[in-house]
Amino acid sequence: MIRKFISRVLGRKAPDAHGEPAVIPASRHGIRREDISSGSRRTVETLQQQGYKAYVVGGAVRDLLAGMKPKDYDVATNATPEQVRNCFRRSRIIGRRFQIVHVMMGAETIEVTTFRGHHGDNAGNKAQTDDTGRVLRDNVFGSEKDDAARRDFTVNALYFDPTSETIVDYHHGVADLKQKTLRMIGDPKTRYREDPVRMLRAVRLAAKLGLTIDPAASHPIRELAELIENVPPSRLFDEMLKLLTSGYAVKCVTQLRAEGLHRGLLPLLDVILEQPLGERFVMLALENTDQRVRDGKPISPGFLFATLLWNQVLGTWEQLKASGERGIPALFLAMDEVLNAQAEKLAITRRVAGDIKDLWALQPRFEQRSGKRPYGVLEQPRFKAAYDFLLLRVEAGEVDREIGQWWTDFLNGDGDIRATMLLPPQADEAKKRRRRRRKPTAGDHQASGLAQ
């Protein structure tokens, strides 16, 4: 009686005695086949025509129910990777931890996974794990029901069939989404140990969808946060990039701190969230990134990580200058030191690291506003991004507003206006120019000897 009453209040349809899922028609969930991408629809239809089960699954279904446009579409099927590969001419099998198939449909790449089974099967086969319980390799296939149980959160265990336009819901994910609650499937501690990245994913999904993390899923996070140290840096970088480019980065960072996930997880968060000037600068950068995502504008991972790490670079730079290093060499040493320290946690790609260094290296050059140097800065390939970086520093109070306004006027001015804006060279700069203007030659020395 009590269980029925709770189900009625929460709008949930309790599973029957055999654990069969709720099959929700389009009249109740509102998603039509036209709402999903043509590539994912064709992939599902092809597999079904070959006699296999196939659904659009996970985040795409969740986002459509939440009124958001999915970034990509995943398909789950009972066909093995080899069988999927045989159904599509343009496809390839990838992955070690769990094999998947990338199916190319025009410009789309659809990720197709075989239904996953439990870690231990009847034959005694188990997933390969480390000492903490993290799954390293897991090519155990199973049934549709097994696959739903293996997914992390209830809102991700949703299966949409574009042919019948129904949603198959094993764990009340549709009801949880309506109730604005993020619940873990299974025991949260066990699931976090299997994959510690789920703690970060919980924060990202809660911020993105405006959900409250269920207390049962939230309480173990502080206790198990240190397990994230066991995650490969490359995978952690990918997950942090998703979190910070989700369009809800400010909420995500705030939630990371609330859940106790910032300490030790990322050195940059340890520092910036405890220094008022650094926090203001970072929050401005994250707000700017969120707005660009909402406006559909491109964003640069290099720019984003450059802003997050800048406060550390400033501190290290000042220490090196105080120890006797000259300004510019000290900056490059600080850049390398900060990026090397970060590499222990995040495997920032070489290309992104190069973009970060370009932005940082241009910052001192904005102080040089005389002679031909400003024109040289304008010609730099990364000037626009470095200029936007400068304006963030101005807005955060780190740089004098007059410098930012000068560069704005110089950038927008024509040749004559720019010429009138150039400042006179500073005293030390003038001395350097005089020394460079007239270098003594061998003939000068000979003439001096004859005069004597």
C-alpha positions as CSV (number, residue, x, y, z in Angstrom):
1,M,0.0,0.0,0.0
2,I,2.7,2.5,1.0
3,R,4.8,1.7,-2.1
4,K,1.7,2.2,-4.3
5,F,1.0,5.5,-2.6
6,I,4.5,6.8,-3.1
7,S,4.5,5.8,-6.7
8,R,1.2,7.6,-7.2
9,V,2.5,10.8,-5.5
10,L,5.8,10.8,-7.5
11,G,4.1,10.0,-10.8
12,R,6.0,6.7,-11.1
13,K,4.8,3.5,-12.6
14,A,6.1,0.7,-10.4
15,P,7.6,-2.3,-12.2
16,D,5.7,-5.6,-12.1
17,A,6.9,-8.6,-10.2
18,H,9.2,-9.6,-13.1
19,G,10.9,-6.2,-13.2
20,E,9.6,-5.4,-16.6
21,P,10.2,-1.8,-17.7
22,A,7.6,1.0,-18.3
23,V,6.9,1.5,-22.0
24,I,6.0,5.1,-22.4
25,P,4.1,6.2,-25.6
26,A,4.8,9.4,-27.4
27,S,1.6,10.9,-26.2
28,R,3.1,11.0,-22.7
29,H,6.7,11.9,-23.4
30,G,6.4,14.1,-26.5
31,I,9.4,12.9,-28.5
32,R,8.9,12.1,-32.1
33,R,11.2,10.4,-34.6
34,E,11.7,13.7,-36.4
35,D,13.3,15.1,-33.2
36,I,16.3,12.9,-33.4
37,S,19.1,13.2,-36.0
38,S,18.6,11.4,-39.4
39,G,21.9,9.6,-38.9
40,S,20.8,8.0,-35.6
41,R,17.4,7.2,-37.0
42,R,18.9,5.4,-40.0
43,T,21.3,3.5,-37.8
44,V,18.5,2.2,-35.6
45,E,16.3,1.3,-38.6
46,T,19.2,-0.5,-40.3
47,L,19.9,-2.7,-37.3
48,Q,16.2,-3.4,-36.7
49,Q,15.8,-4.4,-40.4
50,Q,18.7,-6.9,-39.8
51,G,16.7,-8.5,-37.0
52,Y,18.5,-6.8,-34.0
53,K,17.1,-4.7,-31.2
54,A,18.3,-1.1,-31.3
55,Y,17.5,2.2,-29.5
56,V,18.7,5.7,-29.2
57,V,19.9,5.8,-25.6
58,G,21.3,7.9,-22.8
59,G,22.0,11.6,-22.9
60,A,20.2,12.3,-26.2
61,V,16.9,11.0,-24.8
62,R,17.5,12.7,-21.5
63,D,18.2,16.1,-23.2
64,L,15.2,15.8,-25.5
65,L,12.9,15.2,-22.5
66,A,14.5,18.2,-20.8
67,G,13.8,20.4,-23.8
68,M,17.5,20.6,-24.8
69,K,19.1,19.9,-28.2
70,P,21.5,16.9,-27.9
71,K,25.1,17.4,-29.0
72,D,25.3,13.8,-30.2
73,Y,23.4,10.5,-30.4
74,D,24.3,7.1,-29.1
75,V,22.7,3.8,-30.1
76,A,22.5,0.6,-28.1
77,T,21.8,-2.8,-29.6
78,N,21.9,-6.5,-28.9
79,A,24.2,-7.0,-31.9
80,T,27.9,-7.6,-31.1
81,P,30.5,-5.1,-32.4
82,E,31.4,-7.5,-35.2
83,Q,27.7,-7.9,-36.2
84,V,27.3,-4.1,-36.2
85,R,30.4,-3.7,-38.3
86,N,28.9,-6.0,-40.9
87,C,25.8,-3.9,-41.1
88,F,27.5,-0.7,-42.1
89,R,30.1,-0.2,-44.8
90,R,31.4,3.0,-43.2
91,S,32.1,1.8,-39.6
92,R,35.0,0.8,-37.4
93,I,35.4,-0.9,-34.0
94,I,37.3,1.1,-31.4
95,G,38.0,0.9,-27.6
96,R,39.7,-1.2,-25.1
97,R,37.8,-0.7,-21.9
98,F,34.6,-1.6,-23.8
99,Q,34.5,-2.1,-27.5
100,I,32.1,0.2,-29.4
101,V,31.5,0.8,-33.1
102,H,31.6,4.2,-34.8
103,V,29.1,4.3,-37.7
104,M,29.6,7.2,-40.1
105,M,26.3,8.5,-41.5
106,G,27.0,11.4,-43.8
107,A,28.6,14.1,-41.6
108,E,27.4,12.3,-38.4
109,T,29.3,9.8,-36.4
110,I,27.0,7.6,-34.4
111,E,28.4,5.6,-31.4
112,V,26.9,2.1,-31.3
113,T,27.4,0.0,-28.2
114,T,26.4,-3.6,-27.5
115,F,24.1,-4.1,-24.5
116,R,26.5,-4.6,-21.5
117,G,26.1,-7.3,-19.0
118,H,27.0,-7.6,-15.3
119,H,30.7,-7.6,-14.2
120,G,30.5,-11.4,-13.4
121,D,28.7,-13.8,-15.7
122,N,27.6,-17.4,-15.2
123,A,30.8,-18.6,-16.8
124,G,32.9,-16.8,-14.2
125,N,34.1,-14.1,-16.5
126,K,34.7,-10.8,-14.6
127,A,35.7,-7.3,-15.6
128,Q,39.3,-6.4,-15.0
129,T,39.6,-4.0,-12.1
130,D,42.4,-2.3,-10.1
131,D,42.9,-2.4,-6.3
132,T,40.3,0.3,-5.7
133,G,37.6,-1.4,-7.8
134,R,37.9,0.8,-10.9
135,V,37.0,-1.1,-14.0
136,L,39.9,-1.3,-16.4
137,R,38.5,-3.6,-19.1
138,D,34.9,-4.8,-19.5
139,N,33.8,-6.5,-22.6
140,V,30.9,-8.4,-21.0
141,F,27.8,-8.3,-23.1
142,G,24.3,-8.9,-21.8
143,S,20.6,-8.3,-22.2
144,E,18.7,-5.0,-22.5
145,K,17.7,-5.2,-18.9
146,D,21.3,-5.8,-17.9
147,D,22.4,-2.9,-19.9
148,A,19.9,-0.6,-18.1
149,A,21.1,-1.8,-14.7
150,R,24.8,-1.1,-15.7
151,R,24.1,2.6,-16.6
152,D,25.1,5.2,-14.0
153,F,22.0,7.4,-13.4
154,T,18.4,6.7,-13.9
155,V,18.0,9.7,-16.3
156,N,20.6,8.0,-18.5
157,A,18.9,4.6,-18.6
158,L,16.3,5.6,-21.1
159,Y,15.8,3.8,-24.5
160,F,13.9,5.5,-27.4
161,D,12.7,3.5,-30.3
162,P,12.1,5.8,-33.2
163,T,10.1,3.2,-35.0
164,S,7.4,3.0,-32.4
165,E,8.2,6.3,-30.8
166,T,8.2,4.8,-27.3
167,I,10.6,5.2,-24.4
168,V,11.6,2.1,-22.5
169,D,12.3,3.1,-18.9
170,Y,13.6,0.4,-16.4
171,H,14.5,2.7,-13.5
172,H,11.9,5.5,-13.4
173,G,14.3,7.9,-15.2
174,V,11.4,9.9,-16.7
175,A,9.8,10.4,-13.3
176,D,13.1,11.4,-11.8
177,L,13.7,13.9,-14.5
178,K,10.3,15.4,-13.8
179,Q,11.0,15.4,-10.1
180,K,14.4,17.2,-10.7
181,T,16.3,14.5,-8.9
182,L,19.5,12.8,-10.0
183,R,19.6,9.2,-8.7
184,M,22.3,6.5,-9.0
185,I,21.4,3.1,-10.2
186,G,22.6,0.5,-7.7
187,D,24.9,1.2,-4.7
188,P,26.5,4.6,-5.2
189,K,29.8,3.6,-3.4
190,T,30.2,0.6,-5.6
191,R,29.4,2.6,-8.8
192,Y,31.8,5.4,-7.9
193,R,34.5,2.8,-7.3
194,E,33.9,1.2,-10.6
195,D,34.3,4.6,-12.3
196,P,35.3,7.6,-10.2
197,V,34.6,9.9,-13.1
198,R,30.9,9.4,-12.3
199,M,31.4,11.8,-9.4
200,L,32.3,14.5,-11.8
201,R,29.5,13.5,-14.1
202,A,27.0,13.8,-11.3
203,V,28.1,17.4,-10.8
204,R,27.9,18.2,-14.5
205,L,24.4,16.6,-15.0
206,A,23.0,18.2,-11.9
207,A,24.2,21.7,-13.0
208,K,23.2,21.3,-16.6
209,L,19.7,19.9,-15.9
210,G,19.0,21.8,-12.7
211,L,18.7,18.6,-10.7
212,T,19.3,17.9,-7.1
213,I,21.7,15.0,-6.4
214,D,19.9,12.4,-4.4
215,P,21.4,12.3,-0.9
216,A,22.3,8.6,-1.3
217,A,24.4,9.5,-4.3
218,S,25.8,12.7,-2.9
219,H,27.0,11.6,0.6
220,P,29.7,9.2,-0.5
221,I,31.4,11.7,-2.9
222,R,33.5,13.5,-0.2
223,E,34.6,10.1,1.2
224,L,35.6,8.7,-2.2
225,A,36.9,11.9,-3.9
226,E,40.5,10.8,-3.7
227,L,39.7,7.9,-6.1
228,I,39.7,10.4,-8.9
229,E,43.5,10.4,-8.6
230,N,43.5,6.9,-10.1
231,V,41.7,8.1,-13.3
232,P,44.1,8.4,-16.3
233,P,45.0,12.1,-16.9
234,S,43.7,12.0,-20.5
235,R,40.3,10.8,-19.5
236,L,40.1,13.4,-16.7
237,F,41.0,16.1,-19.1
238,D,38.2,15.0,-21.4
239,E,35.7,15.0,-18.6
240,M,36.8,18.4,-17.2
241,L,36.5,19.8,-20.7
242,K,32.9,18.6,-21.0
243,L,32.2,20.1,-17.6
244,L,33.7,23.5,-18.4
245,T,32.2,23.7,-21.9
246,S,28.7,22.5,-20.9
247,G,27.3,26.0,-20.9
248,Y,26.9,25.7,-17.1
249,A,30.5,26.0,-16.0
250,V,29.8,28.5,-13.2
251,K,27.3,26.2,-11.7
252,C,29.6,23.2,-12.2
253,V,32.5,24.9,-10.4
254,T,30.3,26.0,-7.6
255,Q,28.9,22.4,-7.3
256,L,32.4,21.0,-7.3
257,R,33.3,23.1,-4.3
258,A,30.0,22.2,-2.6
259,E,30.7,18.5,-3.0
260,G,34.3,18.8,-1.9
261,L,35.7,17.7,-5.3
262,H,37.9,20.7,-5.9
263,R,40.6,20.0,-3.3
264,G,43.3,17.9,-4.6
265,L,41.4,17.2,-7.8
266,L,42.8,20.1,-9.8
267,P,45.5,22.4,-8.5
268,L,44.0,25.3,-10.3
269,L,40.7,25.0,-8.4
270,D,42.6,24.7,-5.1
271,V,44.2,28.1,-5.7
272,I,41.6,30.2,-7.5
273,L,38.7,29.4,-5.2
274,E,40.5,30.7,-2.2
275,Q,41.9,34.0,-3.6
276,P,39.4,36.8,-4.2
277,L,41.2,38.3,-7.2
278,G,41.8,35.0,-8.8
279,E,38.3,33.8,-8.2
280,R,36.8,36.9,-9.8
281,F,38.9,36.5,-12.9
282,V,38.0,32.8,-13.3
283,M,34.3,33.4,-12.7
284,L,34.3,36.1,-15.3
285,A,36.0,33.8,-17.8
286,L,33.5,31.0,-17.0
287,E,30.5,33.3,-17.4
288,N,31.9,34.5,-20.7
289,T,32.3,30.8,-21.8
290,D,28.8,29.9,-20.7
291,Q,27.4,32.9,-22.6
292,R,29.2,31.9,-25.8
293,V,27.9,28.4,-25.5
294,R,24.3,29.7,-25.1
295,D,24.8,32.0,-28.1
296,G,26.0,29.1,-30.2
297,K,29.4,30.7,-30.6
298,P,32.7,28.7,-30.8
299,I,34.8,28.3,-27.7
300,S,38.5,27.6,-27.3
301,P,39.7,25.0,-24.8
302,G,43.1,26.8,-24.8
303,F,41.6,30.1,-23.8
304,L,39.5,28.5,-21.1
305,F,42.4,26.6,-19.5
306,A,44.6,29.7,-19.9
307,T,42.2,31.7,-17.7
308,L,41.9,28.9,-15.1
309,L,45.7,28.6,-14.7
310,W,46.6,32.3,-15.1
311,N,46.6,33.0,-11.3
312,Q,49.1,30.2,-10.7
313,V,51.3,31.6,-13.5
314,L,51.2,35.1,-11.9
315,G,52.2,33.8,-8.5
316,T,55.1,31.7,-9.9
317,W,56.2,34.5,-12.1
318,E,56.4,36.9,-9.2
319,Q,58.4,34.4,-7.2
320,L,60.9,33.9,-10.0
321,K,61.4,37.6,-10.5
322,A,61.9,38.1,-6.8
323,S,64.6,35.5,-6.9
324,G,66.5,37.5,-9.5
325,E,65.2,36.2,-12.8
326,R,64.6,38.7,-15.6
327,G,60.9,39.4,-16.5
328,I,60.3,37.6,-19.8
329,P,62.5,34.6,-19.1
330,A,60.8,34.3,-15.7
331,L,57.4,34.3,-17.4
332,F,58.4,31.4,-19.7
333,L,59.8,29.5,-16.7
334,A,56.6,30.0,-14.8
335,M,54.5,28.9,-17.8
336,D,56.4,25.6,-18.1
337,E,56.3,25.0,-14.3
338,V,52.6,25.5,-14.1
339,L,51.8,23.3,-17.1
340,N,54.1,20.6,-16.0
341,A,52.5,20.5,-12.5
342,Q,49.0,20.4,-14.1
343,A,50.0,17.5,-16.4
344,E,50.1,15.3,-13.3
345,K,46.3,15.7,-13.1
346,L,45.2,16.6,-16.6
347,A,46.7,15.4,-19.9
348,I,46.4,18.7,-21.6
349,T,47.1,18.1,-25.3
350,R,50.1,19.5,-27.0
351,R,48.0,21.7,-29.3
352,V,46.0,23.1,-26.4
353,A,49.1,23.7,-24.3
354,G,50.6,25.6,-27.3
355,D,47.5,27.9,-27.5
356,I,47.7,28.5,-23.7
357,K,51.4,29.6,-23.9
358,D,50.7,31.9,-26.9
359,L,48.0,33.7,-24.9
360,W,50.2,34.1,-21.8
361,A,53.3,35.2,-23.7
362,L,51.5,38.0,-25.4
363,Q,50.2,39.6,-22.1
364,P,53.4,41.5,-21.2
365,R,53.6,42.9,-24.8
366,F,50.3,44.8,-24.2
367,E,52.3,47.1,-22.0
368,Q,54.5,48.1,-24.9
369,R,52.7,50.9,-26.6
370,S,55.4,52.9,-28.4
371,G,57.3,52.6,-31.7
372,K,56.5,49.7,-34.0
373,R,55.8,47.2,-31.2
374,P,52.0,47.6,-31.1
375,Y,51.9,46.8,-34.8
376,G,53.8,43.7,-34.2
377,V,51.4,42.6,-31.5
378,L,48.4,43.1,-33.9
379,E,50.0,40.8,-36.4
380,Q,50.3,37.9,-34.0
381,P,48.0,34.9,-35.0
382,R,46.6,34.7,-31.5
383,F,46.1,38.4,-31.0
384,K,42.3,38.4,-30.8
385,A,42.2,35.7,-28.2
386,A,45.0,37.4,-26.2
387,Y,43.2,40.7,-26.5
388,D,40.0,39.1,-25.1
389,F,42.2,37.7,-22.3
390,L,43.5,41.2,-21.5
391,L,40.0,42.6,-21.3
392,L,39.1,39.9,-18.7
393,R,42.2,40.9,-16.7
394,V,41.0,44.5,-16.9
395,E,37.5,43.6,-15.8
396,A,38.8,41.6,-12.9
397,G,40.9,44.6,-11.7
398,E,44.3,43.0,-12.4
399,V,45.2,45.5,-15.2
400,D,44.6,49.2,-15.4
401,R,41.5,50.0,-17.4
402,E,43.4,52.6,-19.3
403,I,45.5,49.9,-21.0
404,G,42.5,48.0,-22.1
405,Q,40.8,51.1,-23.5
406,W,44.0,52.1,-25.4
407,W,44.2,48.7,-27.1
408,T,40.5,48.8,-28.0
409,D,41.0,52.2,-29.6
410,F,44.2,51.2,-31.3
411,L,42.6,48.0,-32.7
412,N,39.6,49.9,-34.1
413,G,41.5,53.0,-35.3
414,D,42.8,53.6,-38.8
415,G,46.4,54.2,-39.7
416,D,46.5,57.9,-38.8
417,I,44.7,57.5,-35.5
418,R,47.1,54.7,-34.6
419,A,50.1,56.8,-35.4
420,T,48.9,59.6,-33.0
421,M,48.2,57.1,-30.2
422,L,51.7,55.8,-30.0
423,L,53.4,56.7,-26.7
424,P,56.9,58.2,-26.5
425,P,59.5,55.5,-25.7
426,Q,60.4,55.1,-22.0
427,A,63.8,56.3,-20.8
428,D,65.3,52.8,-20.6
429,E,63.8,51.9,-24.0
430,A,65.3,55.0,-25.6
431,K,68.8,54.1,-24.3
432,K,68.5,50.7,-25.8
433,R,67.6,52.2,-29.2
434,R,70.6,54.6,-29.1
435,R,72.9,51.7,-28.4
436,R,71.4,49.7,-31.3
437,R,71.5,52.7,-33.7
438,R,75.3,53.0,-34.0
439,K,77.4,49.9,-33.5
440,P,81.2,50.5,-33.8
441,T,83.0,48.8,-36.7
442,A,86.5,47.7,-37.4
443,G,87.0,50.8,-39.5
444,D,86.0,53.0,-36.6
445,H,88.7,51.5,-34.4
446,Q,91.3,52.0,-37.2
447,A,90.3,55.7,-37.6
448,S,90.5,56.2,-33.9
449,G,94.0,54.9,-33.9
450,L,95.1,57.2,-36.7
451,A,93.7,60.2,-35.0
452,Q,95.8,59.4,-31.9
